[in-house]
Amino acid sequence: MNEKIIVGNWKNYLDYEGSIALANSLLDINTSDKVRLMVSPNHLYLREVNKILNQTKIEVISQNLTSFDSNSDTGGISAVNLNKININRTIIAHSETRVREKNPQSILSKLITMGFSFVLCFEKIDQIPFDILRNNFEIILAYEPVWAIGTGETASLDHINEIHSNVKLKLSKSSLNLPILYGGSVNPLNCKEILDSNYVDGVLVGGASTKFEQFSEIVNSI
Ligand code: PGA
């Protein structure tokens, strides 16, 4: 895969004004043809950020979902309702959501059937449900060691390559070829080395993606 995927996960860092300002700044970002860019605002601002960016090559995605269709899931987010506001992809099983929500595995098959794309985060290889994955570029995996998330401690390139190559090997045994991103304290100083690795198909960036200058440096490092 030559294309690199860069996902900006804004988490809960930005308020309304901050989210709208960042989305407007992103209208001017230059991306090479080798980059596929996604941003993930807080759910509260998803629709408005999507309106700002919908004429661009930047895809706006959800930070999570909790169910598939319309149902009694109070406080939840469903794929069907995201779809209605033109959001067709979500991050799922991020480390923060993994601690408060049950295993999302049951939802994944439904999302695959519906054609709703996702970025599935994992820390341990046995968290990846290889048996239900399909060969589809719209399924993206993201290796996110919890100790590296938001701590400023990035995993070493050797460590990232080792995990990614193990996952790629397991995927190939099931004839699967899915992109694998790395996430955990990616910043303008370490992104190039990580993105240059043949084992890394992109990065999932948290904190640094909420600052326009830092995010554009990461995007322009390719
Ligand atoms: P971080 O977050 O870049 O702030 O470490 C990464 C993530 O949680 O997706």
Residues whose N, C-alpha, C, O or C-beta is under 5 A from the ligand:
A	BS01	PGA	N9 A148 I149 G150 T151 G183 G184 S185 V186 L204 V205 G206 G207
